[in-house]
Amino acid sequence: MTKSKKKTKRKITAKEIIKYGACQHHRVSYKAMEKLVDIAFKRSKKDAKIIADLAYRIRQDNWFNESSPGAGKVLINDIRLKNERIKKLTEERNELAKHVVAREHRRDN
């Protein structure tokens, strides 16, 4: 049987760290980490706003449901209308995408 050789980790020089902008763990550059943190921060702010808007809407719907005997019908109708609007917008977006692709294809030929 042959002995398996252990692979030693190559030492990274200070010159290479400076050249590539690597962090102290030598895996990811600081620039890439900063970009990731910025994206995560923007996403968390956007999510917080969406959650606040949803919470407000739920409070409104609860108040409306409690104070009106026909509120359930109104809420269901509201949801149906919103779903129809989303479907229509999706179809419009898909049609626009088809036109853009066709125009790009014509331009390439």
TORMARPA-439863 format. One record per residue: x, y, z of N, C-alpha, C in turn; residue number from 1; chain. Coordinates in Angstrom, 3 decimals. Example, Ala and Ser with C-alpha at 12.3 -4.5 7.8 and 13.67 -1.06 7.14 Angstrom:
BEGIN
+----------+----------+----------+----------+----------+----------+----------+----------+----------+-----+--------+
:    neast :   nnorth :      nup :   caeast :  canorth :     caup :    ceast :   cnorth :      cup : num : chaine :
+----------+----------+----------+----------+----------+----------+----------+----------+----------+-----+--------+
:   13.190 :   -5.690 :    7.800 :   12.300 :   -4.500 :    7.800 :   13.200 :   -3.300 :    7.800 :   1 :      A :
:   12.850 :   -2.250 :    7.080 :   13.670 :   -1.060 :    7.140 :   12.900 :    0.030 :    7.870 :   2 :      A :
+----------+----------+----------+----------+----------+----------+----------+----------+----------+-----+--------+
***
This chain:
BEGIN
+----------+----------+----------+----------+----------+----------+----------+----------+----------+-----+--------+
:    neast :   nnorth :      nup :   caeast :  canorth :     caup :    ceast :   cnorth :      cup : num : chaine :
+----------+----------+----------+----------+----------+----------+----------+----------+----------+-----+--------+
:    0.826 :   -1.178 :    0.000 :    0.000 :    0.000 :    0.000 :    0.874 :    1.246 :    0.000 :   1 :      A :
:    0.361 :    2.232 :   -0.682 :    1.116 :    3.483 :   -0.718 :    0.534 :    4.449 :    0.277 :   2 :      A :
:    1.397 :    5.208 :    0.833 :    0.959 :    6.234 :    1.778 :    0.402 :    7.415 :    1.001 :   3 :      A :
:   -0.691 :    7.937 :    1.485 :   -1.225 :    9.127 :    0.838 :   -0.448 :   10.339 :    1.350 :   4 :      A :
:   -0.120 :   11.178 :    0.417 :    0.648 :   12.368 :    0.780 :   -0.306 :   13.459 :    1.218 :   5 :      A :
:    0.037 :   14.099 :    2.302 :   -0.767 :   15.217 :    2.764 :   -0.429 :   16.446 :    1.933 :   6 :      A :
:   -1.464 :   17.118 :    1.520 :   -1.242 :   18.355 :    0.761 :   -1.110 :   19.497 :    1.751 :   7 :      A :
:   -0.072 :   20.258 :    1.592 :    0.109 :   21.413 :    2.464 :   -0.524 :   22.625 :    1.807 :   8 :      A :
:   -1.056 :   23.449 :    2.631 :   -1.684 :   24.666 :    2.143 :   -0.599 :   25.658 :    1.749 :   9 :      A :
:   -0.748 :   26.229 :    0.555 :    0.226 :   27.194 :    0.084 :    0.072 :   28.493 :    0.862 :  10 :      A :
:    1.156 :   29.042 :    1.291 :    1.128 :   30.322 :    2.001 :    0.844 :   31.437 :    1.006 :  11 :      A :
:   -0.063 :   32.290 :    1.387 :   -0.386 :   33.442 :    0.545 :    0.431 :   34.626 :    1.041 :  12 :      A :
:    1.091 :   35.240 :    0.121 :    1.980 :   36.334 :    0.497 :    1.199 :   37.632 :    0.656 :  13 :      A :
:    1.790 :   38.558 :    1.358 :    1.170 :   39.870 :    1.567 :    0.986 :   40.586 :    0.226 :  14 :      A :
:    1.927 :   40.351 :   -0.678 :    1.844 :   40.964 :   -1.997 :    0.589 :   40.489 :   -2.748 :  15 :      A :
:    0.290 :   39.188 :   -2.653 :   -0.893 :   38.644 :   -3.307 :   -2.174 :   39.164 :   -2.654 :  16 :      A :
:   -2.165 :   39.287 :   -1.333 :   -3.332 :   39.805 :   -0.623 :   -3.644 :   41.215 :   -1.098 :  17 :      A :
:   -2.627 :   42.035 :   -1.216 :   -2.801 :   43.417 :   -1.673 :   -3.233 :   43.433 :   -3.141 :  18 :      A :
:   -2.622 :   42.580 :   -3.951 :   -2.923 :   42.550 :   -5.382 :   -4.389 :   42.208 :   -5.644 :  19 :      A :
:   -4.913 :   41.182 :   -4.962 :   -6.280 :   40.732 :   -5.209 :   -7.303 :   41.318 :   -4.245 :  20 :      A :
:   -6.850 :   42.055 :   -3.243 :   -7.765 :   42.667 :   -2.292 :   -8.474 :   41.641 :   -1.429 :  21 :      A :
:   -7.803 :   40.547 :   -1.124 :   -8.433 :   39.467 :   -0.362 :   -8.574 :   39.851 :    1.102 :  22 :      A :
:   -9.548 :   39.216 :    1.769 :   -9.710 :   39.447 :    3.189 :   -8.696 :   38.605 :    3.945 :  23 :      A :
:   -8.729 :   38.707 :    5.259 :   -7.712 :   37.998 :    6.027 :   -7.871 :   36.485 :    5.960 :  24 :      A :
:   -9.006 :   35.985 :    5.516 :   -9.173 :   34.542 :    5.365 :   -8.761 :   34.082 :    3.974 :  25 :      A :
:   -8.407 :   35.020 :    3.117 :   -7.887 :   34.744 :    1.778 :   -8.893 :   34.003 :    0.898 :  26 :      A :
:  -10.155 :   34.259 :    1.093 :  -11.176 :   33.572 :    0.308 :  -11.946 :   34.544 :   -0.595 :  27 :      A :
:  -12.324 :   35.686 :   -0.063 :  -13.173 :   36.625 :   -0.782 :  -12.555 :   38.011 :   -0.676 :  28 :      A :
:  -12.691 :   38.774 :   -1.729 :  -12.136 :   40.124 :   -1.672 :  -13.047 :   41.022 :   -0.843 :  29 :      A :
:  -12.455 :   42.048 :   -0.266 :  -13.239 :   43.006 :    0.515 :  -14.275 :   43.694 :   -0.371 :  30 :      A :
:  -13.893 :   43.960 :   -1.610 :  -14.802 :   44.635 :   -2.534 :  -16.052 :   43.785 :   -2.770 :  31 :      A :
:  -15.875 :   42.478 :   -2.941 :  -17.017 :   41.580 :   -3.148 :  -17.873 :   41.498 :   -1.889 :  32 :      A :
:  -17.232 :   41.469 :   -0.719 :  -17.993 :   41.422 :    0.530 :  -18.792 :   42.704 :    0.731 :  33 :      A :
:  -18.198 :   43.862 :    0.418 :  -18.912 :   45.133 :    0.547 :  -20.116 :   45.176 :   -0.384 :  34 :      A :
:  -19.945 :   44.664 :   -1.610 :  -21.048 :   44.634 :   -2.569 :  -22.180 :   43.754 :   -2.035 :  35 :      A :
:  -21.830 :   42.598 :   -1.491 :  -22.833 :   41.689 :   -0.936 :  -23.570 :   42.324 :    0.242 :  36 :      A :
:  -22.831 :   43.012 :    1.109 :  -23.441 :   43.674 :    2.261 :  -24.390 :   44.788 :    1.801 :  37 :      A :
:  -23.976 :   45.557 :    0.797 :  -24.840 :   46.626 :    0.276 :  -26.136 :   46.058 :   -0.301 :  38 :      A :
:  -26.019 :   44.971 :   -1.067 :  -27.201 :   44.352 :   -1.654 :  -28.121 :   43.827 :   -0.551 :  39 :      A :
:  -27.548 :   43.169 :    0.451 :  -28.350 :   42.626 :    1.550 :  -29.029 :   43.749 :    2.333 :  40 :      A :
:  -28.324 :   44.868 :    2.535 :  -28.898 :   45.990 :    3.267 :  -30.078 :   46.591 :    2.503 :  41 :      A :
:  -29.895 :   46.803 :    1.191 :  -30.985 :   47.358 :    0.377 :  -32.184 :   46.413 :    0.379 :  42 :      A :
:  -31.911 :   45.112 :    0.290 :  -33.001 :   44.132 :    0.293 :  -33.737 :   44.150 :    1.627 :  43 :      A :
:  -32.994 :   44.261 :    2.732 :  -33.648 :   44.253 :    4.036 :  -34.505 :   45.507 :    4.228 :  44 :      A :
:  -34.052 :   46.664 :    3.712 :  -34.864 :   47.879 :    3.792 :  -36.147 :   47.719 :    2.978 :  45 :      A :
:  -36.016 :   47.136 :    1.778 :  -37.177 :   46.917 :    0.920 :  -38.150 :   45.940 :    1.589 :  46 :      A :
:  -37.621 :   44.857 :    2.164 :  -38.470 :   43.879 :    2.849 :  -39.179 :   44.504 :    4.038 :  47 :      A :
:  -38.493 :   45.360 :    4.788 :  -39.104 :   46.017 :    5.941 :  -40.277 :   46.889 :    5.498 :  48 :      A :
:  -40.107 :   47.602 :    4.380 :  -41.199 :   48.447 :    3.866 :  -42.378 :   47.591 :    3.427 :  49 :      A :
:  -42.096 :   46.496 :    2.738 :  -43.168 :   45.613 :    2.279 :  -43.924 :   45.033 :    3.472 :  50 :      A :
:  -43.189 :   44.596 :    4.496 :  -43.828 :   44.028 :    5.685 :  -44.683 :   45.082 :    6.390 :  51 :      A :
:  -44.179 :   46.311 :    6.471 :  -44.958 :   47.385 :    7.098 :  -46.231 :   47.658 :    6.302 :  52 :      A :
:  -46.120 :   47.666 :    4.966 :  -47.299 :   47.879 :    4.119 :  -48.311 :   46.752 :    4.289 :  53 :      A :
:  -47.820 :   45.521 :    4.341 :  -48.720 :   44.383 :    4.528 :  -49.395 :   44.428 :    5.894 :  54 :      A :
:  -48.642 :   44.790 :    6.922 :  -49.216 :   44.886 :    8.265 :  -50.310 :   45.949 :    8.297 :  55 :      A :
:  -50.056 :   47.072 :    7.641 :  -51.060 :   48.136 :    7.573 :  -52.315 :   47.638 :    6.859 :  56 :      A :
:  -52.110 :   46.929 :    5.751 :  -53.246 :   46.412 :    4.977 :  -54.046 :   45.395 :    5.796 :  57 :      A :
:  -53.354 :   44.544 :    6.543 :  -54.036 :   43.555 :    7.380 :  -54.849 :   44.253 :    8.469 :  58 :      A :
:  -54.250 :   45.296 :    9.076 :  -55.000 :   46.051 :   10.096 :  -56.242 :   46.679 :    9.483 :  59 :      A :
:  -56.107 :   47.242 :    8.276 :  -57.255 :   47.835 :    7.591 :  -58.319 :   46.785 :    7.312 :  60 :      A :
:  -57.900 :   45.641 :    6.777 :  -58.849 :   44.585 :    6.444 :  -59.546 :   44.066 :    7.698 :  61 :      A :
:  -58.798 :   43.908 :    8.792 :  -59.410 :   43.441 :   10.037 :  -60.453 :   44.438 :   10.533 :  62 :      A :
:  -60.112 :   45.708 :   10.496 :  -61.066 :   46.728 :   10.928 :  -62.303 :   46.691 :   10.039 :  63 :      A :
:  -62.074 :   46.580 :    8.728 :  -63.183 :   46.569 :    7.781 :  -64.056 :   45.338 :    7.992 :  64 :      A :
:  -63.426 :   44.193 :    8.209 :  -64.187 :   42.959 :    8.416 :  -65.012 :   43.013 :    9.694 :  65 :      A :
:  -64.455 :   43.595 :   10.730 :  -65.162 :   43.654 :   12.005 :  -66.325 :   44.643 :   11.974 :  66 :      A :
:  -66.177 :   45.707 :   11.198 :  -67.171 :   46.770 :   11.257 :  -68.258 :   46.656 :   10.200 :  67 :      A :
:  -68.120 :   45.749 :    9.242 :  -69.098 :   45.687 :    8.159 :  -69.562 :   44.248 :    7.936 :  68 :      A :
:  -70.878 :   44.036 :    7.841 :  -71.374 :   42.666 :    7.643 :  -71.038 :   42.094 :    6.265 :  69 :      A :
:  -70.885 :   42.914 :    5.246 :  -70.591 :   42.423 :    3.895 :  -69.134 :   42.564 :    3.520 :  70 :      A :
:  -68.275 :   42.750 :    4.494 :  -66.869 :   43.028 :    4.212 :  -66.154 :   41.864 :    3.553 :  71 :      A :
:  -66.507 :   40.644 :    3.905 :  -65.852 :   39.478 :    3.309 :  -66.002 :   39.447 :    1.810 :  72 :      A :
:  -67.188 :   39.799 :    1.320 :  -67.430 :   39.829 :   -0.118 :  -66.566 :   40.887 :   -0.790 :  73 :      A :
:  -66.432 :   42.036 :   -0.155 :  -65.627 :   43.118 :   -0.714 :  -64.159 :   42.701 :   -0.785 :  74 :      A :
:  -63.672 :   42.070 :    0.278 :  -62.279 :   41.639 :    0.307 :  -62.003 :   40.585 :   -0.760 :  75 :      A :
:  -62.906 :   39.634 :   -0.922 :  -62.744 :   38.596 :   -1.947 :  -62.747 :   39.220 :   -3.332 :  76 :      A :
:  -63.642 :   40.165 :   -3.565 :  -63.705 :   40.848 :   -4.850 :  -62.422 :   41.637 :   -5.098 :  77 :      A :
:  -61.905 :   42.279 :   -4.059 :  -60.664 :   43.038 :   -4.167 :  -59.511 :   42.116 :   -4.566 :  78 :      A :
:  -59.423 :   40.964 :   -3.953 :  -58.370 :   40.005 :   -4.278 :  -58.515 :   39.510 :   -5.711 :  79 :      A :
:  -59.740 :   39.220 :   -6.130 :  -59.988 :   38.757 :   -7.498 :  -59.549 :   39.811 :   -8.516 :  80 :      A :
:  -59.903 :   41.071 :   -8.262 :  -59.521 :   42.149 :   -9.175 :  -58.003 :   42.310 :   -9.245 :  81 :      A :
:  -57.355 :   42.198 :   -8.103 :  -55.889 :   42.317 :   -8.090 :  -55.240 :   41.171 :   -8.846 :  82 :      A :
:  -55.764 :   39.962 :   -8.685 :  -55.214 :   38.814 :   -9.416 :  -55.401 :   38.976 :  -10.921 :  83 :      A :
:  -56.554 :   39.497 :  -11.335 :  -56.788 :   39.757 :  -12.758 :  -55.807 :   40.802 :  -13.285 :  84 :      A :
:  -55.580 :   41.835 :  -12.498 :  -54.639 :   42.895 :  -12.907 :  -53.221 :   42.336 :  -13.037 :  85 :      A :
:  -52.821 :   41.494 :  -12.094 :  -51.488 :   40.883 :  -12.153 :  -51.365 :   40.012 :  -13.405 :  86 :      A :
:  -52.415 :   39.240 :  -13.703 :  -52.405 :   38.380 :  -14.887 :  -52.278 :   39.223 :  -16.158 :  87 :      A :
:  -53.029 :   40.322 :  -16.222 :  -52.980 :   41.200 :  -17.392 :  -51.593 :   41.822 :  -17.556 :  88 :      A :
:  -51.019 :   42.297 :  -16.459 :  -49.681 :   42.897 :  -16.521 :  -48.628 :   41.878 :  -16.931 :  89 :      A :
:  -48.770 :   40.647 :  -16.454 :  -47.835 :   39.593 :  -16.825 :  -47.918 :   39.306 :  -18.314 :  90 :      A :
:  -49.142 :   39.241 :  -18.844 :  -49.315 :   39.010 :  -20.280 :  -48.715 :   40.157 :  -21.090 :  91 :      A :
:  -48.929 :   41.386 :  -20.649 :  -48.357 :   42.545 :  -21.348 :  -46.835 :   42.496 :  -21.333 :  92 :      A :
:  -46.280 :   42.123 :  -20.179 :  -44.821 :   42.029 :  -20.074 :  -44.281 :   40.955 :  -21.015 :  93 :      A :
:  -44.959 :   39.818 :  -21.089 :  -44.517 :   38.742 :  -21.965 :  -44.593 :   39.147 :  -23.425 :  94 :      A :
:  -45.652 :   39.850 :  -23.809 :  -45.774 :   40.340 :  -25.182 :  -44.654 :   41.320 :  -25.518 :  95 :      A :
:  -44.370 :   42.211 :  -24.582 :  -43.296 :   43.172 :  -24.794 :  -41.957 :   42.456 :  -24.944 :  96 :      A :
:  -41.735 :   41.443 :  -24.130 :  -40.489 :   40.681 :  -24.211 :  -40.360 :   39.998 :  -25.567 :  97 :      A :
:  -41.468 :   39.468 :  -26.092 :  -41.441 :   38.825 :  -27.408 :  -41.046 :   39.830 :  -28.482 :  98 :      A :
:  -41.599 :   41.046 :  -28.406 :  -41.269 :   42.076 :  -29.392 :  -39.807 :   42.484 :  -29.306 :  99 :      A :
:  -39.298 :   42.593 :  -28.105 :  -37.900 :   42.982 :  -27.922 :  -36.982 :   41.907 :  -28.481 : 100 :      A :
:  -37.292 :   40.653 :  -28.208 :  -36.466 :   39.543 :  -28.718 :  -36.520 :   39.507 :  -30.236 : 101 :      A :
:  -37.709 :   39.695 :  -30.801 :  -37.844 :   39.696 :  -32.257 :  -37.053 :   40.841 :  -32.873 : 102 :      A :
:  -37.098 :   42.018 :  -32.251 :  -36.349 :   43.170 :  -32.771 :  -34.848 :   42.910 :  -32.699 : 103 :      A :
:  -34.389 :   42.318 :  -31.586 :  -32.969 :   41.995 :  -31.441 :  -32.559 :   40.957 :  -32.501 : 104 :      A :
:  -33.436 :   40.004 :  -32.756 :  -33.147 :   38.967 :  -33.744 :  -33.038 :   39.580 :  -35.144 : 105 :      A :
:  -33.964 :   40.513 :  -35.454 :  -33.923 :   41.182 :  -36.761 :  -32.645 :   42.011 :  -36.901 : 106 :      A :
:  -32.260 :   42.662 :  -35.827 :  -31.076 :   43.514 :  -35.861 :  -29.814 :   42.684 :  -36.072 : 107 :      A :
:  -29.781 :   41.481 :  -35.468 :  -28.619 :   40.609 :  -35.590 :  -28.478 :   40.030 :  -36.994 : 108 :      A :
:  -29.592 :   39.832 :  -37.681 :  -29.536 :   39.234 :  -39.030 :  -29.354 :   40.260 :  -40.066 : 109 :      A :
+----------+----------+----------+----------+----------+----------+----------+----------+----------+-----+--------+
***
